[in-house]
Amino acid sequence: MSAVPPPGEPPVVRAEVVVTGEVAEAITALAKLLGRTPEELAIEHAAGIFPIPDGPNNLDWGLFDSGDLAPKRRATPRKT
């Protein structure tokens, strides 16, 4: 394959990204949550757009889809 396309042909860029292990598991889970494909996130991860920590202790993320995470205060009766 030539690095220079023939005259009149648009340039083509082809890339392949392989992600394995815990990072691949995280990308797959996040893709499902975000409604995207794992391939999209893997390419963004490789490009540095979508960083995912790699290592056994770095994927201890808590994924949630709830509202406010602030501690709830108990209602206290007012003194009158």
GIDA-V860933 format. One line per field, one symbol per residue. ss: DSSP state (H for helix, E for strand, C for the rest). phi: phi as a letter, one per 20 degrees, with the letter a starting at -180 (. if undefined). burial: + if it has 9 or more other ideal C-beta (glycine too) atoms within 8 Angstrom, else -. A space follows every 50 residues. Layout:
BEGIN
ss: ???
phi: ???
burial: ???
END
This chain:
BEGIN
ss: CCCCCCCCCCCCCCCCCCCCHHHHHHHHHHHHHHCCCHHHHHHHHHHCCC CCCCCCCCCCCCCCCCCCCCCCCCCCCCCC
phi: .efdffgneffcdcccccccmffffffffffffemcegfgffffffenfc fcfdpfdedeedebcdefdffeeffdfeed
burial: ----------------+-+--++++++++++------+-++++++----- -+------+---------------------
END
